[in-house]
Amino acid sequence: MPWVSSASILLYSWLGGSEVGTAIFSVIFEVANPSGKLPLTFLSKLDDIQAFKFLSSGAGVVVCGGDILGYRCYEVRNIEVAFPLVPTSAIV
């Protein structure tokens, strides 16, 4: 999303369900504070996807190897992400 730095607001609705319209209305018209957490990390560049470096295949089988994968690998490797996942253990 190269345009995101020029946007004054970004609203992303995730798995809305039957009340998604009410929820979005509440956020847009400042009835509620959108303080939810992301369920995954959004990267700045596709090249930063760590799992791709460890995938191999042969005979129709995909093998995933490597060391630290998931959201922690970006922190450990000091890779800047666009929007980080915030694990519930980090919420105080």
Number of C-alpha atoms within 10 A of each C-alpha: 9 7 6 10 10 7 7 6 7 8 9 7 10 9 7 11 8 8 8 13 11 10 16 18 12 14 14 12 9 10 11 12 10 13 7 7 12 14 11 13 16 16 17 15 13 9 9 14 15 18 15 11 12 12 12 11 9 7 5 6 8 10 10 14 12 10 9 13 15 12 17 13 15 19 12 10 10 9 13 13 16 13 12 17 14 15 13 8 6 6 7 4
